[in-house]
Amino acid sequence: MFGYAIKVEGIPGHITERKELEERLDESVSLESLCQLAGGVAHDFNNLLTPILGYSELLLSQSPPGWDGHEYLEAVQKAGESAKKLVQQLLAYGRRQILRIETVELNHMLQDLEPLLRRTIPESVRIRVDLSDEPLTVRADISQLEQVILNLAINARDAMPEGGVLHMSLSREHFREKEEASEIEPGTYALLSISDSGKGMDVETLSKVFEPFFSTKERARGTGLGLAMVHGIVKQHDGHIRAASNPGAGTRFDIYLPEVGEPVAVEPETDQDRIIRGNGERILLVEDSPEVRELTSSLLTQMGYEVLAADTPAAALELANEQAVDMLLSDVIMPDMNGPELYLEMRKNQPHLPVVFMSGYSEDVLGAEMPNSSWVYYVQKPFKASRLSIALHEALNNSKSSG
């Protein structure tokens, strides 16, 4: 309370440092609010995408061969899937998405990302992409890696206001022994290099590029967290990132990710899209969004299940008291009582009740109190009918074998 009344004689730097710290704190609070907003918007948008993708999938499966509207529905599906990827990036920014590690072939990933890069980067910047002659496979969260590339590409764009060249390349790098002053262990790495022909940085600036809140941009144009987030994501993937730059000669970032050398497992599309039908089991569906509830109820009926639908956990408990149910299918985030709390309440009478949770957030919203059992499943909105049917089938079967 006395902070601004105290005059520190002969040490003006202390006042400046304090003011800078206060500004950084304000930025941190603002960033946290923005993260919460991004997560909330993504959650609500996933609820809107679920019926869009779900109904178009239903229409596609029921449309006769040769129907003229088939290609229009496919275009709706494609646009919806693109929107889904953007929402996943919002969830990642809002820290509501956990790493979903899979085997990723970097050539394919960069090819898929290139159209988005060309829409993001102005025509005054020429984009060069050199892929590897051989497959480069790593274990990674593909949405997080895409975020790294987009962030570095946008930084490169900002460093070339008059235009220039953005160059991305993929190659394989071998380290036979640990280098001096390097954390890179011996092994084989996939190397992703991203460089620009921009204004570059001096040695002092380059030494601070990965520090949180450090930025060469004007305060209104950046928080200084972008490269710190890039560094953190790369480290989460057991990788390494190096930066090289000279004033007037551009900047290059080299990202090293451990190569796993495993082929990318791609299941046949017929298996991925196969809908497993039920045997008349009674499912208690709990969802507060009317659009998602109506879509899901329609899907369940067509899959061969009997459906009891409720818009609140309280209404769901009343239905469960009136009629026996074989499974709970519940949203996670709801007013008054959330999905996990509802499930724990219902388990008092049915200890082995199978459940499938669905949410626009990531699986970590279920909480640590959820039992780690083979009949507790999770699907992320927006989901495909096939993915939902598989989760329902496996949860029911595992519950029967355990009970």
HELIX and SHEET records of a PDB file:
HELIX    1   1 PRO A   12  GLN A   62  1                                  51    
HELIX    2   2 HIS A   70  TYR A   93  1                                  24    
HELIX    3   3 LEU A  106  THR A  120  1                                  15    
HELIX    4   4 ILE A  142  ASP A  158  1                                  17    
HELIX    5   5 VAL A  203  LEU A  206  1                                   4    
HELIX    6   6 ARG A  219  ARG A  221  5                                   3    
HELIX    7   7 GLY A  226  GLN A  236  1                                  11    
HELIX    8   8 GLU A  269  GLN A  272  1                                   4    
HELIX    9   9 PRO A  290  GLN A  302  1                                  13    
HELIX   10  10 PRO A  313  GLU A  322  1                                  10    
HELIX   11  11 GLY A  339  MET A  346  1                                   8    
HELIX   12  12 GLU A  363  LEU A  366  5                                   4    
HELIX   13  13 ALA A  385  SER A  402  1                                  18    
SHEET    1   A 2 GLU A 102  GLU A 105  0                                        
SHEET    2   A 2 THR A 137  ALA A 140 -1                                        
SHEET    1   B 5 VAL A 125  ASP A 130  0                                        
SHEET    2   B 5 GLY A 164  PHE A 175  1                                        
SHEET    3   B 5 GLY A 187  ASP A 196 -1                                        
SHEET    4   B 5 THR A 251  PRO A 258 -1                                        
SHEET    5   B 5 HIS A 240  SER A 245 -1                                        
SHEET    1   C 5 GLU A 306  ALA A 310  0                                        
SHEET    2   C 5 ARG A 282  VAL A 286  1                                        
SHEET    3   C 5 MET A 327  ASP A 331  1                                        
SHEET    4   C 5 VAL A 355  SER A 359  1                                        
SHEET    5   C 5 VAL A 376  GLN A 380  1                                        
END                                                                             
